């Protein structure tokens, strides 16, 4: 399997934040610290990105909000919980589906060691009903 340099650099930045802060802060603290770490590492990132949702081609008034969009293609969702669950993965997959992106990272700062999960959604696959 080929190494993905972009997700690797994002995970490295998250590890640096986790090493410095540990696992006892609120998600908002990690988000702000990670934004600074992204800047120091030269990782292009937009914070609190609105993700519009469409239904039958029409834009809904309800939207999602991703913690970060890095490299214009990778959605980053942060957690500060004891352990990630399948609901967290589903949330990220919904974000990917909503805006037609393929790659996402779920980062959990609430565990003793940083937890991360790379997720890939093929935009070429037909969605099932």
Secondary structure, DSSP 8 states (H G I E B T S, - for coil): ----HHHHHHHHHHHHHHHHHTT-S-HHHHHHHHHHHHHHHT--EEEEEEEEEEETTEEEEEEEEEEEEETTTEEEEEE-SSS--HHHHHHHHHHHHHHT--EEEEEE-SSSS-EEEEEE--TTS----
